[in-house]
Structures are given as C-alpha cells and as structure tokens.
Amino acid sequence: MASPPMKSFVSFTETWHNRPYPAILPTRPEISASGKSVFVTGGGAGIGKAAAIAFAQAGAKSPGDVTNRTSIEAALGAIEANIGGKIDIFINNAGMLPLEAAVIDYPESEIRRCFEINLMGSFNALQAFTPLAAPGAKLLNAAALKMIDHYASENPNIHVVSIHPGIVGTEIDPNIPVGPDTVELPAHFLVWIASSEAAFLRKKLVRANWDVEELKARAEEIQSSSLLRVSLTGVDM
C-alpha cells in the first residue's frame, strides 16, 4: 500500500493510491459513461487529455476539449447540434501553476496570465456550459475551488464535485517532470466520480489518491455531514 509523499498530506482513507486500480477502471460496466456527452477543458495535454481518453474508454459518445470562451461556446453549441442533446458531464480542468516568487519580485505579466487562465477560464467555462447542461448534469472540477463552491449553491440542479488530482508530472509544471502519481490515476478517478457509485460526493472535495471502496463504505456519513467540505468556521472559545 502506498503512502502520502509528504507528512503534511493527510489521507481520508487508509489506502493511498498512486496509479489506477480495478475499482476505477473506465471499462468497468458499473461506471460506464456509455452514451454520455462529456467535455473536458484543457483536454489537449496532461490530465485533461488522459481524462478524455478514459471517458472514451468508458463509452462516452462525444468527449471533447475546450479552452477559451469563444472555443467553448462554439464547440459546445456544435456538439449540442450534432448529437441533438445536452451536455451530461463537464470537466473543468484547464489551469496553470504560477511561478513561485516573493511578492515584491513577482512579474505582473505572470500574475495576469494566472488570473486569465485559472479564474477567467473557469468563469467562461461555467457561463458557456450551464445553458447546455442536461437535467442532472455533472460538473467535475479540478480548478477554481471557491468559485465552483458558490456555483454549486446557485445551481442545485447540477451535480458538482471538486477533485484534487494528486501530484502528476505534466506540462503544467516543468518543476515536476515526474510526479509520484500517474496521469491515468486522476483520469480514471474522474470516470468513477461521474458514475452513480459516487453520487454521495455531491458538493464535496475529494482527492484522486483516496480509495473509492473506503469512501463508499462511509457514504452515508459523508453525505449527511460537513465532511469533505471546505469552509471557514468559528471555534468555541
């Protein structure tokens, strides 16, 4: 059994995964995405690309990639027209990791680029997706956590789950050329999250490294409590 790579990482489950395992394989009939329309932002590389492949393996009929506002609206509209239906699963994945530097030394251009990609990218994606969402559509989020939290409260008809993808070496961060987690781990985990087996994780934040069988064993406890929610609360004094 693998362990978290750093002591500061706290695992909700006893088992910690670095690579795919049978319970989240996209070819499992129980988590099939057969006939579903799936869109992945940032699907041209890294985790997004792996997720698009995983959903195709799970039987999705139109896995696609969208990046900026214009391409999002055009692509979603075209797919809606072609398939004659709405979008079932939308994965908000596009993002970047900013440079690490002191505030007084930080390049203004870098922080503007980070804002445009990470915040405005998610903002544009949500505005383009929502009118085309199928009844009971699912939004799986790997970016802009607090914005998505507000969005989930404002759109109770959409099933929202936020995911920490783990530490994966991809093009998003050249400082992590090889991470402890494979790119397929979060990709396959997303397929499971989109399935009925993970319905109890609505409005929750989960990590791809956590064991899904252990999560399912605590489904009632998780669903009926504030577990796996990010919030700022007071402490009794």
C-alpha angles and dihedrals in degrees: 000000000000123000132216109277093233133036089233090065112093118200122211089203129050090231118069120194130204097177139025120291134189098273093062101037107132091224091066106115090217092065098036118150091199112162094003123134107229129185126189123192112215090021095147096084146004120004093353092056092046090049092052089051092047093052090048088053088050090057103260110164100214116020107174144172127234128177120165131028096263094047092044094054094041095046096044092046092049093048092047090053094046098047096035093229148072134278114274102184127024120185114200099203110134114115148117138229112236125226118273110239142128116276094246091052098041117122112240091215091058095052091047090051090049091050093049095048103036102034107023091038091059091041092054092045093053094048092049096044102045099069089050097046116126118230106284092011118174126229114197111193131201097162143047095023101186095046090052090048090058090043091055091054092048094047109044090166091068121075107228127190127170120213134197102211097206126237107314127168105234140138090276092079120024088190089071103052091161120020127194090248126067118236089239092063097072091035093057091039089058090055089053092046089055092054129089090252089073098045090116091066095071111143090005133123115229136172123233090226093064120101113253095207090057090047091052090050088060096039097122093046092048095046096048098045143050091260114134093016122123110226144144110234136168126253124227110252 
